[in-house]
Amino acid sequence: MPRYVVLEHECPQGLHWDFMLEVDNVLRTWSLPFPPDERSTMTAEALADHRPAYLDYEGPVSADRGSVSRWDAGTYRIEQQSDARWEIELQGAKLRGRVHLVRLEEPPSQWRFVFFPTGK
């Protein structure tokens, strides 16, 4: 099963959470304005792919980009995937449920992130 991680990222631009999915040899990454700890809908910003080392890393980020700490981690299963839509099932320490990521029209780096907890 591929892994995912949610990192709390304190940086000069402010606090956000990085939602990262292990895909092949990279982490597909979206920046979230707050953690998806309950049923939530938010706008997520697609970021450049990250190194898989962030699945296990906590600490300072190079070039004075702040520091990261693991907020959640686990495995996931893709239920649907296209260039504009991902539907995945998360099995993590905190997050258990479904995530829908849908690319917005403008700007193309913006996605709608919806978390549906299991059993709530």
C-alpha positions as YAML, in Angstrom:
chain: A
units: angstrom
residues:
- id: 1
  name: MET
  ca: [0.00, 0.00, 0.00]
- id: 2
  name: PRO
  ca: [1.34, 3.46, -0.79]
- id: 3
  name: ARG
  ca: [1.86, 5.80, 2.14]
- id: 4
  name: TYR
  ca: [0.75, 9.33, 2.91]
- id: 5
  name: VAL
  ca: [1.81, 11.91, 5.47]
- id: 6
  name: VAL
  ca: [0.40, 15.20, 6.73]
- id: 7
  name: LEU
  ca: [3.14, 17.52, 7.97]
- id: 8
  name: GLU
  ca: [2.54, 20.60, 10.08]
- id: 9
  name: HIS
  ca: [4.79, 23.17, 8.43]
- id: 10
  name: GLU
  ca: [5.80, 26.28, 10.32]
- id: 11
  name: CYS
  ca: [7.45, 28.68, 7.90]
- id: 12
  name: PRO
  ca: [8.05, 32.42, 7.43]
- id: 13
  name: GLN
  ca: [4.82, 32.70, 5.39]
- id: 14
  name: GLY
  ca: [2.79, 31.18, 8.23]
- id: 15
  name: LEU
  ca: [1.52, 27.85, 9.46]
- id: 16
  name: HIS
  ca: [0.02, 25.33, 7.01]
- id: 17
  name: TRP
  ca: [-0.23, 21.55, 6.58]
- id: 18
  name: ASP
  ca: [1.40, 19.61, 3.73]
- id: 19
  name: PHE
  ca: [-0.72, 16.69, 2.50]
- id: 20
  name: MET
  ca: [1.63, 14.28, 0.70]
- id: 21
  name: LEU
  ca: [0.84, 11.13, -1.27]
- id: 22
  name: GLU
  ca: [3.51, 8.60, -2.22]
- id: 23
  name: VAL
  ca: [3.25, 8.13, -6.00]
- id: 24
  name: ASP
  ca: [6.04, 6.18, -7.69]
- id: 25
  name: ASN
  ca: [9.27, 7.81, -6.44]
- id: 26
  name: VAL
  ca: [7.87, 11.21, -5.40]
- id: 27
  name: LEU
  ca: [5.36, 12.74, -3.01]
- id: 28
  name: ARG
  ca: [2.49, 14.55, -4.71]
- id: 29
  name: THR
  ca: [1.94, 17.50, -2.37]
- id: 30
  name: TRP
  ca: [-0.83, 19.96, -1.55]
- id: 31
  name: SER
  ca: [-0.69, 22.77, 1.01]
- id: 32
  name: LEU
  ca: [-3.73, 22.93, 3.31]
- id: 33
  name: PRO
  ca: [-4.69, 25.97, 5.42]
- id: 34
  name: PHE
  ca: [-5.73, 23.77, 8.36]
- id: 35
  name: PRO
  ca: [-5.63, 20.07, 9.29]
- id: 36
  name: PRO
  ca: [-8.47, 17.89, 7.95]
- id: 37
  name: ASP
  ca: [-9.36, 16.46, 11.36]
- id: 38
  name: GLU
  ca: [-13.13, 16.52, 10.90]
- id: 39
  name: ARG
  ca: [-15.42, 16.63, 7.91]
- id: 40
  name: SER
  ca: [-13.99, 19.61, 6.10]
- id: 41
  name: THR
  ca: [-13.83, 21.38, 2.78]
- id: 42
  name: MET
  ca: [-11.00, 23.74, 1.94]
- id: 43
  name: THR
  ca: [-8.92, 25.08, -0.91]
- id: 44
  name: ALA
  ca: [-5.62, 23.28, -1.34]
- id: 45
  name: GLU
  ca: [-2.62, 24.61, -3.25]
- id: 46
  name: ALA
  ca: [-0.77, 22.07, -5.40]
- id: 47
  name: LEU
  ca: [2.97, 22.27, -4.71]
- id: 48
  name: ALA
  ca: [5.94, 20.80, -6.51]
- id: 49
  name: ASP
  ca: [6.55, 17.11, -5.90]
- id: 50
  name: HIS
  ca: [8.65, 16.43, -2.81]
- id: 51
  name: ARG
  ca: [11.24, 13.78, -1.99]
- id: 52
  name: PRO
  ca: [9.99, 10.55, -0.37]
- id: 53
  name: ALA
  ca: [12.26, 11.28, 2.61]
- id: 54
  name: TYR
  ca: [9.47, 13.52, 3.96]
- id: 55
  name: LEU
  ca: [7.41, 10.40, 4.72]
- id: 56
  name: ASP
  ca: [9.64, 9.94, 7.77]
- id: 57
  name: TYR
  ca: [11.36, 13.31, 8.25]
- id: 58
  name: GLU
  ca: [10.70, 15.84, 11.01]
- id: 59
  name: GLY
  ca: [12.82, 18.90, 11.66]
- id: 60
  name: PRO
  ca: [14.18, 22.00, 9.95]
- id: 61
  name: VAL
  ca: [13.70, 22.52, 6.21]
- id: 62
  name: SER
  ca: [16.66, 23.79, 4.20]
- id: 63
  name: ALA
  ca: [17.03, 27.38, 2.96]
- id: 64
  name: ASP
  ca: [15.26, 28.86, 6.01]
- id: 65
  name: ARG
  ca: [11.89, 27.42, 4.98]
- id: 66
  name: GLY
  ca: [10.87, 26.63, 8.55]
- id: 67
  name: SER
  ca: [10.38, 23.24, 10.12]
- id: 68
  name: VAL
  ca: [8.00, 20.30, 9.77]
- id: 69
  name: SER
  ca: [6.50, 17.84, 12.23]
- id: 70
  name: ARG
  ca: [4.36, 14.81, 11.47]
- id: 71
  name: TRP
  ca: [0.69, 15.48, 12.16]
- id: 72
  name: ASP
  ca: [-0.54, 12.18, 10.71]
- id: 73
  name: ALA
  ca: [0.69, 9.29, 8.58]
- id: 74
  name: GLY
  ca: [-0.64, 6.04, 7.18]
- id: 75
  name: THR
  ca: [-1.53, 4.27, 3.97]
- id: 76
  name: TYR
  ca: [-3.99, 5.09, 1.23]
- id: 77
  name: ARG
  ca: [-5.85, 3.45, -1.63]
- id: 78
  name: ILE
  ca: [-6.78, 5.25, -4.85]
- id: 79
  name: GLU
  ca: [-10.43, 4.81, -5.77]
- id: 80
  name: GLN
  ca: [-10.39, 7.20, -8.74]
- id: 81
  name: GLN
  ca: [-7.62, 9.26, -10.30]
- id: 82
  name: SER
  ca: [-7.40, 11.63, -13.25]
- id: 83
  name: ASP
  ca: [-5.59, 14.87, -14.02]
- id: 84
  name: ALA
  ca: [-8.43, 16.82, -12.42]
- id: 85
  name: ARG
  ca: [-9.78, 14.51, -9.70]
- id: 86
  name: TRP
  ca: [-8.47, 12.13, -7.03]
- id: 87
  name: GLU
  ca: [-10.64, 10.05, -4.72]
- id: 88
  name: ILE
  ca: [-8.70, 8.17, -2.08]
- id: 89
  name: GLU
  ca: [-9.32, 6.18, 1.08]
- id: 90
  name: LEU
  ca: [-7.01, 7.00, 4.02]
- id: 91
  name: GLN
  ca: [-6.05, 4.64, 6.82]
- id: 92
  name: GLY
  ca: [-3.94, 6.66, 9.23]
- id: 93
  name: ALA
  ca: [-3.35, 7.22, 12.91]
- id: 94
  name: LYS
  ca: [-5.71, 10.24, 12.92]
- id: 95
  name: LEU
  ca: [-7.34, 10.27, 9.50]
- id: 96
  name: ARG
  ca: [-9.64, 7.44, 8.50]
- id: 97
  name: GLY
  ca: [-11.98, 8.16, 5.66]
- id: 98
  name: ARG
  ca: [-12.17, 9.48, 2.13]
- id: 99
  name: VAL
  ca: [-10.54, 12.47, 0.50]
- id: 100
  name: HIS
  ca: [-11.76, 14.05, -2.71]
- id: 101
  name: LEU
  ca: [-9.34, 16.39, -4.47]
- id: 102
  name: VAL
  ca: [-10.85, 18.27, -7.43]
- id: 103
  name: ARG
  ca: [-8.82, 20.72, -9.54]
- id: 104
  name: LEU
  ca: [-10.43, 24.15, -9.82]
- id: 105
  name: GLU
  ca: [-10.66, 25.99, -13.13]
- id: 106
  name: GLU
  ca: [-8.57, 29.02, -12.14]
- id: 107
  name: PRO
  ca: [-5.86, 29.10, -11.08]
- id: 108
  name: PRO
  ca: [-4.94, 25.54, -12.06]
- id: 109
  name: SER
  ca: [-2.79, 25.07, -8.94]
- id: 110
  name: GLN
  ca: [-5.91, 25.36, -6.74]
- id: 111
  name: TRP
  ca: [-7.84, 22.24, -5.74]
- id: 112
  name: ARG
  ca: [-10.92, 21.66, -3.61]
- id: 113
  name: PHE
  ca: [-10.01, 19.27, -0.78]
- id: 114
  name: VAL
  ca: [-12.91, 17.48, 0.95]
- id: 115
  name: PHE
  ca: [-12.42, 15.03, 3.82]
- id: 116
  name: PHE
  ca: [-15.17, 12.58, 4.76]
- id: 117
  name: PRO
  ca: [-14.29, 10.78, 8.03]
- id: 118
  name: THR
  ca: [-15.38, 7.18, 8.36]
- id: 119
  name: GLY
  ca: [-18.23, 6.71, 10.81]
- id: 120
  name: LYS
  ca: [-19.09, 10.38, 11.27]
...
